[in-house]
Amino acid sequence: MSDRRLAVPEIDTYRFAVFCCSFKVDLSSTPDHALALFVDAAMAKRYGAWMWPGTFEVVDVVTGKPVCE
């Protein structure tokens, strides 16, 4: 990153990724990319529920496992 005012996100800190899961409503066939990273799993779940209430998933990117409700 060239702008030194922006810190590079550390994957061990921002480990909870939110996916919209558009494939669940037949909107895509390619793999979804993470749309947001969070430090806290609960905050990631709140964000996902607010943005995509019926389809989102939160994944711990360090372990690779979904974060259960």
Protein Blocks (a to p, Z undefined) as FASTA:
>chain_A
ZZlkbccddfklmmcccdeklmlnopafbdcddfbdcfblklmmmmmmmmmmmlgccddf
knopacdZZ
